[in-house]
Amino acid sequence: MMAAVGCDADALAALIVVFSFRKRKRVMRKRILLCGGLMTASLLAHAAPADQALEQCLQHESTTAGMSGCYTTASKAWDKELNLAYQSAMAKLTGDDKAKLRSAQRAWLTYRDSWLATSKSLAAQQGTSGVLNYGAQAVSLIKNQTLMLQSLTQGSCANPDDC
């Protein structure tokens, strides 16, 4: 879709250069905004439902409490996905491999809880932004573990962003 409008990286760079010419200023501005909108829509189309919901929630909330609620909701959504991914992986494993995954997941839960306890303690010293940082860290931790568990049943995943 972006290619149909001429929106690849080179075209976008060229548009920015041309943007400065007065005669085409309005046309170029519209094309740049259109390209930016298409790129954002393209990224959201590939995002997980929990990430899409988080992004939409954050766009509609303007208070710290509201945004914090967005992160809490996203953490819960990713936690559900994590449990499904764990159950799926456990169903495919047997014997020693199953025991290793169970042990690894229990260790990760301990790690997560310790990390978030430390983060929460430090967030209290950061004021308003600390609350949001804590929420974002919680989502990130759970999401990354979910993607790693999914990679066990859906293919190799060296980089969680590639899952």
Residue, then its C-alpha position, 0 to 999 in steps of 0.5 A: m500500500m505504501a509503495a503504491v503512493g511512493c512511500d519507501a525510505d528513499a521516497l520519504a527522504a526525497l519528499i523531505v528535501v522537496f518539502s522545502f520548495r514553496k510551490r510544492k509545499r502543500v502537496m508534499r506536506k500532504r504526501i509526507l503526512l499520508c506516508g507517515g499515516l500509512m507507515t503507522a497503520s502498517l506497523l499497527a496492522h502487524a502488532a499483536p492485539a494486546d499491543q494494538a489495544l495498549e496503543q489505542c488506550l494510551q492515545h485516549e488517556s491523558t492522565t497518569a492513572g488512565m495510562s497506568g490502567c492501560y499498562t495494567t490491562a496490557s500486562k493482563a492480556w500478555d499474561k493470558e497469552l503467556n499462559l497459553a504459550y506455556q501450555s502449548a509448549m508443555a503439551k508438545l514436550t515430554g520427559d526431561d524437556k518438559a521438566k526443563l521448561r517447567s523449571a525455566q518458567r518457574a525461574w523466570l516468574t521469580y526473576r519477573d517478580s524480583w525485577l518488578a519489585t525493584s522497579k516499583s521501589l525505584a518508580a516511587q522515587q521518580g514521581t509520575s513518570g515512574v508509575l508509567n515506566y513501571g507499567a511499561q516494564a511489566v508489559s515488556l517483561i511479560k510480552n518478551q517471555t510470551l514471545m520466547l515461549q511461542s517460539l518453542t512451538q512456532g519456530s526459532c526466535a533469536n530476537p523477540d521482535d522477530c516472533 
